[in-house]
Amino acid sequence: MWTQSYRESRKSRRHHLNASVIGVIVFVCTFAGAMFGMFLRNVLPKHYFEAESKDTIKVGIGLIRDDDRPCALALVTASAKSSFDDLNTASSQFATQVLALDRTLARYGPETSEIRAA
């Protein structure tokens, strides 16, 4: 029994370590991308920074951002449905348990009628 709980605690620590490592990797990649962008700004020709080029980039980013909104809405909707289903299942199980308790108390006879009425 002790070895099983020890193994479970080691597994949970591994997940925390992996999450930390992933967080550091994401930070390093984001920082490297920002540094690469600063490098490209100095290397690229100046006509890439004109108003027309910037407007094209804004339109492209706007399209990507607008595509993310329905995905986020779908995730929120799925999460709400999942929560509703979980609560619905829990309430059904509770009602079943209450009915089972009532039937069990009914088997004990009229002495339990006061408890059953409450």
N, C-alpha and C positions, 0 to 999 in steps of 0.2 A: 504494500500500500504506500509506503514511504517513497519507494523508487518511482512509482507512478506519478505522484504529486511533484516529485523533483524533476521528472522528465517534462511534465506539463509546464512547470515554471521556467525551465530552460527554453522550451519552445516559444513561450510568450516573450521572453527576453530577446530571442532572435528576431521576432517580428518588430520589436521596438528598434533594434539595431538596424534592421533593413530599412525601416521608415526613415531613420536619421540619415542613413547613407544616401537614400534616394533624395531626400531634401537637400543634402549638400551637393549632389550631382546636378539637381535642377538649378540651384543657385549658381554653380560654376558655369553651367551652360548658358544661363541668362546673362551673366557677367561677361562671358567670352563673346556672346553675340553683340552686346553693347560695345565692347572694345573693338570688335570687327567692324561695326557700323561707323565708329569714330575714325578708324583707319581708312575705310572706303570714302568717307567724306573728304579726306585730304587727297586721295588718289584719283577719284573720278573727275572728269571734265566738268567745267562750270555750267554747261548747258543742261546738265541733269538736274540742276537746282533752280531752274526757272519756274515761273508760276504755272505754266501749262503742265510741266512734268509733275509738279507737286499736286495739281488738281487730279491728274490721272491716278496717282498713288492714293489720294484721298477717296476717289471713287472705288478703287479696288479694295481698300480697307473697309469702306462702307458696305460693300457687297459681302465681305467675309463676316463682318459684325452682324449684318442683318440675317445671315444664315445661322448664326449662333443663337439668336433669340428664340426661334421655334424649337431648337434642340433643348434650350434651357427650360422653355415652357413644357415641353414633353417630359423632361426629367421631373419637374415639379409636380406635374399631373400624375405621373407614375408613382412618385413618392406618396402623394396624398391618397391615391387609390390603395397602395400597399398598407398605409397606416389604417385606412378605413377597413380593409379586409382583416387586418390583425385585430382591430377592436371588435369587429363583428364576430370573428371566431372566438375571441375571449369571452364576449358576452353570451354567445351560444353555449360555450362550455360551462360558464357560471350558471346559466339557467338549467342546464342538464344536471349539474351537481346539486342545485337546490331541489329539483324535483326528485332526484335519487335520495336525498336526505329526508324529504317529506315522506316518501314511500317507506323508507326504513323506519322512520318514527311511527308511521301508521301501523307497522307490523308489531310494534311494542304494545299497542292497545290504547285504551282511552286515557291512560295516565299521561300520555304525551300530547293530548289535544290542546292543552294550554300553550305548550311550546310551539306547536304547529300553527296555532292561531296568530302568534306573534310574527 
